[in-house]
Every structure is written in C-alpha cells, then in structure tokens.
Amino acid sequence: MTTYPGVLLKSSSLFAKKELGQNFLADPQAAAMIVQRAGIKKEDTVLEIGPGLGALTVHIARQAHKVYAVEKDTRLIPLITGELEQEGVDNVTLINKDIFKVDIRQLAGDGKLLVIGNLPYNISSQVLFQLVENRDVVPRAILMFQKELAQRIVAPPGGRDYGRLSVVMQYCSRVSTVTDVGGQLFFPKPEVESRVVAVDFFDTIQFPQDQEKYLFRVVKAAFSKRRKTLRNSLAGAELGINTTQAAQALEGAGIDPVRRAETLTVEEFIALFKVCRDSFI
C-alpha cells in the first residue's frame, strides 16, 4: 500500500468504522516485515481475512501464487481495488463477504490455504474457532490481534488468562509470537497493543469430528461458571448431566470434583472428555 490510510479514506469521504473494529496498518515497513516472516512460498494460496485497505495484501500477493481477500466492508472494495491496480497486482480475488459466511473448504479446493489476517478484537476468538474446525485444509495461520488475546491463547493452567480458548488452541496447535506491533503504526491509533502470532496446527487430529465437538462442549461447560467447582459448572444444559453425574465423571478421570476449570491441563480435559463420552453419549 502506497497511500496513507487517513488520506485514502478522506479522499472518498469515508471513516474507520468503530463497530467493525477497523484500525488500518499504516506502516509499510511493518507490513512488509509481517509478510516476510509469514513464510509464504511461491506456490501458496493465501486467504487474507480483513484486508482493509490492502496494507498486507500487496506484499502477500507478491509472495504467493494466489490470494483470496475477504472484506466485509463494501465501502472499502473500490479503494483496495484501486491500490492493487496501482501496484500492478493481478493475483488477488476480492470477496466482499462476512468471513463467517465464507466456505473455507470450497476456497481450498483440493489444496491447502495459508491464512493471514489483521483481526478486529470483537471477532478474533470466533475466527480462531472457525480455523480450528477447518484445520485439515488450513495447516498454518498468521494472525494479528490484541496482545491480551494472544497472551490468553498461550496461557498455562492456573491463572486468569487460561480459559476455553487456551485449552482448544493448545489442544490442536502450536502458537508462537512473530512480532509485537505498537498502536502508533495504525490509523486510527488503537488504545491497545497488537501482537502477530503464528498458529501451526498439528498434523494429527486425535478424534473424529463429532467426538471433537463434544470435547469442546466439555471444555465450554467447565468454564461456563469459572468461580464454581467443576462438579457444579459441568452440570447443566451444555452436557445435560446433573451434579452427581458430573462428580462421577470427574472421579472417573482422576480429577477432584472441587477443583476449578482453570486448574486443569489439556491432558486432564481430554481424560474428562473420554469418561463423559463413554458415559453420556
């Protein structure tokens, strides 16, 4: 991208939408560095989530074979189209759609997708869950979001940051920090710091899809009442079991029923899931 976001928006009498979490990366060097560290190969097909005004898109397109850029905000399509034309980029397909209405498997076809995105905080967790569900066609993702969320993903058991998202991501992927990005490099400047992470999904998927969904339901139920004991938080609508059944399942997994969800390791959640699976489904 050669045009500063503020100038580009003003030229079309537009503004960044707060409700869409729009903070456009405004530093060309930072954009180039992020893409360079993404490890894109010439044969790669890339799905970019939220290209905005094309700060990353131009650099991605020069490294990849093909790019699908999914942008929800219709107002930005003419602007990013103009930027791509100005840079002589012709291997980008713009898709004006909500990412949650995009069939990722269809885009992948018979191949794989590398996902890159500067994600608004309000949809970051949902996008991660979407990628987890499609990880057989998305082996790797380079994602930028609020630093606080990045810390939650890799948080160990025992603290406030450790939660449902931590367990799910650590169960199926290895997450590493690529770089931190200061608020001053965005327009408009956000009040929070950002972090770029690489998510490398494990090659092996441990359980069939229906069982894995149940595993994630067990995790969700456990964290549904964080301040309560596991015996109480597991009982309820999510799993359809009562406190007695919950206590029996926990004891069967070798877990003290009075512990809380944030103290369980990923391995303990898997052990609990296996008991619940064999007992209740």
N, C-alpha and C positions, 0 to 999 in steps of 0.2 A: 504494500500500500504506500503510495507516494503522497497522498493528501491527508493532512491532519484531520482527525475525525470531527473536531469542532467546526472547521471550515467547510468540510464536506456536508455536514448536516445543515449548517446555516445557509449554504448555497441553495438548498431545497426547502428552506423554511421548516426544517424538522428539528426534533429534540430527542434526547435519550429518554426512553420510557422507564420510569422507576418501577412500574408494576411488572415489567419484563426483566428487571434486574440488569439493565443494559449499562455496562461500563466497558467502553471500547479501548482495546490496547492501542496506545498511541506512539509507542517507541519502536521504530523499525528494527533496531539492533536487538531488542529483546525478542521480537517476533522471530527474527532470523535464528537467534540462538536456541529458542524453544524448538523450532522445527528441526534444526541441525541435530539436537540432542534426542529427537524422537526416533532416530534410527530408521528413517524411511528409505526403502530400496526402490530402484527404478521400476521394478515390476509390481510394486504395491498398488492396491486400490484402497483409497482412504475415504472414510466417512467423517466429514467435519460437522460437528454439532454446533450450531450458532455461529456462523462465520461473521455475522455483524456487517462490518464494512470492508472485510477482506484482509485484515492485517496479517493473519496467519495463512489465509487461503493462497495468496500469490506465492509464498515461499513453499507451501506444501505442493502446489501444482508443479513447481519446477523440480521437485524431487521425486514425485510419484508418477505412476502410469496414468491413473485416473482418479478424479476427486468427485465425490458426491457431497455437496454442501447444502445442509438442511437449515433453512432460515424461516422462522415463524412469522417475523415482522414483514408484511407485504411492502411497507414503505421503503425498506432498505434494498429491495431487489434491484431497482433501476440503478441505485448508487453503486452497489457491489458489481453489477454488470459492467458499468462504466469503468470502474477501477480495473477489472480483469481485462477489458478491451484495451485500456491504456497501457497495460503491462504486457500485452501480446499473449495472454494466457488463453488457451483454447481446449484444455482437457478437464474443465470443471463443468459439472452439471448442477445447476442450482435447483433446489427443490423447495418451493415455498409452502412449508407444511410444519405442523407441530411434530417434534421428534417422536412423541408418543403415538402418533398415528402413522409412522413410517414402518414398513415391514423390512427390518434389517436383513432377514434371511433372503428376501427377494433381491435386495441390492447386492448381497454377497454372491448370489447365483451358485455356481459350483466351486467358488473360491472362498477366500477369507478377506476380512476387512480389518484395516488398522483404523482405530477411532481416535480422533483428536478433537478437543473442544475446550473453549473458554466458557465454563458453565455458570449461569446465574445461581446464586446460593439457594433460591427457592425451589429449584428443580434438581439440584445436584444428587441428592440421595435417590430420587426416583430414576434418574438416568443410570446410576450405578446398578440398581436392581434390574433395570432393563438390559444392561450389558451382561449381567450375571446370567440371566435367562437365555441369552444368545451367545454365550461364550464359546460354544463349539464352532462358531463362524467368526468370532472376534477374539483372537488369541491375545491381543495387546491393545491398550488404550493409553493415550497421553492426555491427561485432563488437568485443567486449571480451575481451581475453585478456592473458596475462602480457606485460609490457613487453618482455622479452627476445625473445619470439617476434615481436612487432610490429617490432622492430629488424631481425630476421633477414629479414623479408619485403622490406624496402626496402633492404637492404644492397647496396652496389656490389661489383663483382668485386674480388678481390684480398685479401679478409680472411677471418677465421674464420667470421664470421656469414653469409657468402654461401654458399648451398647450393642443393640441389634445389628447395626451396620458394621461394627467392628468384627463381630462374630462371622457374619456372612462373608465379608471380604477376606478375612483371614482363613476361612474355611476353603475358599476356592481360588485364591490368588496371592501373589507376592507383590507388595506395593513398595515402591522406592521413590525418594524425593529427587526430582530433576533440578528444580531451582525455585527460589522464592522471588516474588515479583512485588515491588513496592507500589503503594497506591498512587504515587506521583506519576507512574507510567501509563495511567489510564485517563480517559476522558468520558464522562466527568470522573473526578477523583473519588474513589470509594472511601468509606470510613474504615475499611478493614484491609489487612494484608492478604495477598494471594499466594498460593503455592501450586506449582506444577508437579504432578506425580505421574509415574509410570505404573500402570497396572498390568502385570503379566499373569494371565490366568493359567492355572495348572493344566497340563495336557490331559491328565486323567480325571474323569468325572466319576466320583465314588458311587453314586446311587442313581437309579432310574429317575426320570423327571418327576413322576408322580410322588415318589418317595422323598425326593429332594424338596419338593414343595411342602411336604408335611414336616420335614426337618426345619424349614424356615418358619413354619407355623408354630412349632415348639419354641423356637427362639423368640418369636414375636410375643407369644403368650408369656414367656418367662420375664420379658422386660416390660410387659403391659402395666405392671404395678411395681415399679422399681423399689419402692420403700417397704414392700411386703415380702414375707418369706416366699421361697419358691413353691411351697405347698399351697399357699393361698393364691399366688399370681398365676399358677398353671391351671387352677380350677376356674372354669367359666366357659363362655361361648366359643372361644377360639378353638379349643380342643374337645369341648363337650364332655369334660370329666369333672368329678367333684373333688373335694379336698382329700377324701380318703384314698381315692384312686391316684391322685397326684402324689400323695405321700408314698404309696406302694410303688409307683413308677420310679420315684427318686431313690428309694431304698434299694430297688432292683438294680439301679445304675450305680449304686455305691455312693450316693450323694446325700448328705444330711439335709432333710426336708426344711430345716430352719435357715439354711443358707439363702443368700440373695443372688439374683441372676448375674450381677456384675462380678461375682467371685468365681464363676465357672469358666474353665478353659474351653477352647473349641472342642478338644477331645472329650471333655465331660458332656458337652451339649450333644455330641454325636452318640455317646453312650446312652444318654437320656432318650434321645430320639429313637434309638433301636428298641429300647424297652417299651416306649409308647407305641411305636409301630406294631410290635408283636402283640401288644396287649389290647390296643384300641382300634386298629384298622384291619 
